[in-house]
Amino acid sequence: MSSEKDVLTTGEVAKICNVAPRTVSKWFDSGQLKGYRIPGSKDRRIPVAELYRFMKAHQIPMDGISTGTTRVLIVDGDNEVGSVLHKVLSEQTSYEVRAVSSAFGAGLECERFRPHVVLIDVHISEGDPRAIVDMIRSSDALQMTKLVAMSGKLTDGQAHGLRAAGYESFLRKPFQVRQVVESIERATNLAA
């Protein structure tokens, strides 16, 4: 699946869900999987956001969606940390990486870039990191986006509480690149 596509054919959905195209047609025709028909044709189209919702509701493994280049957004108010992390991940991995230094920038970049993983400093100086979490969780287009918290100031108890706040995992600063990559891989279910 192309990572930038917003709408899929029944054949593409079938490949992602590892089922026959006829099964996808049945889901569509019964109203379980929402979409639309091409005018003047019997061809069906399914919005990616609807597919995410359907797969989540029916506990269909998301493995088929994770094709293509993993997109990572770094949100850190410390420009030096953000730029170093951006440079290292860009040079040492095959990820497509972008970095921003504000909550506002994170909102804009999430909508444009549609990251698979957002690495966010929970102490971002401008704005509220919870607003970013809420924005991502409320966006249909970002339902598959995973959040990884970063901080050097949290206690173990506070770090444990991040899962309830919507974060996938936590990175304690300072960290090594290997830890960041492992965290991204776990979040996107690419690691065992």
Residue, then its C-alpha position, 0 to 999 in steps of 0.5 A: m500500500s502506498s503510504e500516501k494513499d487516502v482511498l483503497t480498492t477492494g483488492e488493496v484492502a484484501k491484500i492488507c487484511n490477507v483475505a480474498p477480494r470477495t470477502v472485502s466486497k461482502w464486508f462493504d455490501s453488508g455495511q460493516l466496511k464503509g466506503y463508496r462506489i465509483p459513479g457509473s461503476k460497481d467498483r468500490r473504494i474504501p477510505v484508509a481511515e475507515l479501514y483502520r477503524f474496521m481493522k481495529a474493531h475486528q482485531i485484524p492484525m495491522d501488519g499489512i498496513s506497515t508497508g513502505t517507509t516508516r515516517v517519524l516525527i520528532v517533537d522537542g522544544d530543544n532544537e539541538v536535541g531535535s536536530v541531532l536526533h533527526k540527523v542521526l535517524s536520517e543517516q543511520t536508518s531508512y526512516e523518513v524523519r522530520a523534526v519540529s520544536s513546538a506543539f503548533g508545529a507538531g499539529l501542522e506536521c502531523e496533518r501533512f506528514r502523517p507519521h507512523v511514530v511521534l517522538i515527543d518531549v513531554h516537557i515541550s516548552e511551548g504548548d501542552p503535549r497532552a493537546i498533541v496526544d488528543m489531536i492525534r487520537s481524535s484524527d481519523a487519519l492518524q489512528m495508527t500513529k504511535l506516540v513515544a514519550m521522551s523525558g529526562k525529568l520523570t520519576d519511574g511512577q510518572a513514566h509508568g503513567l504515560r501509557a494511560a495518557g496515550y503513549e506507546s512507550f517512554l525513552r529516558k533522556p539521555f538515550q542511545v540511538r539504538q534505544v530510539v530505533e528499538s522503541i520505534e520498531r516496537a511501536t510499529n510492530l516491526a520488531a519481534 
